[in-house]
Amino acid sequence: MADNTRPIIIKRKKVVGGGGHHGGAWKVAYADFVTAMMAFFMLMWLLNATTEKQRKGLADYFTPTIAVARVSGGGDGAFGGDSIMIKGRLPQSGQGGMPTIPTEESDEERALAEQDELTFEKLATGIVGKGGDSLIKEMALEHIITDVTDEGLVVEVFDLEGAPLFDPRTGQPNSVLREIAKMLVEVFSLVGNRVAIASHSSAYPSVIRENPAWDLTTTRAHHTRELMERYGLETGRLERVTGFGESKPLLKDPMALRNNRLEVVLLRSDR
């Protein structure tokens, strides 16, 4: 007789689909795509909504603020192979050289800035023209390069091998610096912009007991101020006179002679 009481067992097989935990990878890829598209459209909007100067400011803001050494091109004429207008300088402000953040400019401010650009280029050309007056002025031009920055027209005056700006023994300005100071006053007298003077020094060996760089650059900056006032620069036009010591070397080698320099800045009209 058959046993009809045996229990009936039903087996259910579970089928898993969708790739398990890998099933959401497309969501990550899609999120990356949406983010990239958002960045792309934001870039397009910025290019359309900003001026050329503002775009330049944005680019400068995100550029690493590492000083780039300007090295002579090896020429044996005036400027040692450099152009009178050097375009390699980082944007500077009157607050110690921090990157400038672009701001909206009015039409009047934009026109004033454009006028300054034209004026500074003419003045830089005028400095070159002064060099043909005499042999000493021609020699003086070898110590000079100029640059137009956000701060104004920067006239950089630097030591050359065998031709320092200041007498190493007395600390007094040499004839070449006196000629340069006179030349700059003649050119700057064509405009009424204010003037700033800064002095920089190459580094001294760390073994010396007292580092003279700070006192030296401060003294040199004031000597330059006195020279320019003696040749006719109005005292009221001076904005600041600063000695930076060896804190802002121009070249990678902090002890390089090229780091011994003066910066005479004809400030922009809105400064």
GIJO-V146223 format. One record per pair of residues at least 24 apart in sequence whose ideal C-beta (glycine too) atoms are under 6 Angstrom apart, sorted by the first residue. I is the first residue (numbers start at 1). J is the second residue. D is the distance in whole Angstrom. If there is no record, write none. Layout:
I,J,D
I,J,D
//
This chain:
54,102,4
57,102,3
58,102,6
60,91,5
61,99,5
65,99,6
69,251,4
69,252,6
78,141,4
78,142,5
79,145,6
82,145,5
84,124,6
84,128,6
84,146,6
85,124,6
85,146,6
86,145,5
86,147,4
89,147,5
89,149,5
91,150,5
92,149,5
92,150,6
92,151,5
100,150,5
112,269,5
116,268,5
116,269,6
120,148,5
120,153,4
123,187,5
126,187,5
127,187,6
130,183,5
136,179,5
137,179,6
140,176,5
140,179,5
140,180,5
151,265,6
152,265,5
152,266,5
152,267,4
152,268,5
153,266,4
154,263,6
154,265,5
155,264,5
156,261,6
156,263,5
157,262,4
158,261,4
159,257,5
159,260,4
173,223,5
181,227,4
181,228,5
181,231,6
182,231,5
184,264,6
185,228,5
185,231,4
185,232,5
185,233,5
188,266,6
193,266,5
193,267,5
194,237,5
194,239,4
194,267,5
195,237,5
195,238,6
196,239,5
196,240,5
196,265,4
197,221,5
197,224,5
197,225,6
197,241,5
197,264,6
198,242,5
198,263,4
199,243,5
199,262,5
200,244,5
200,248,6
200,261,5
201,245,6
201,246,5
201,260,6
202,255,5
202,256,6
202,259,4
202,260,5
203,246,4
203,254,4
203,255,5
213,245,4
213,246,4
214,245,4
217,243,3
217,244,6
217,245,5
218,243,3
224,262,6
239,267,6
//
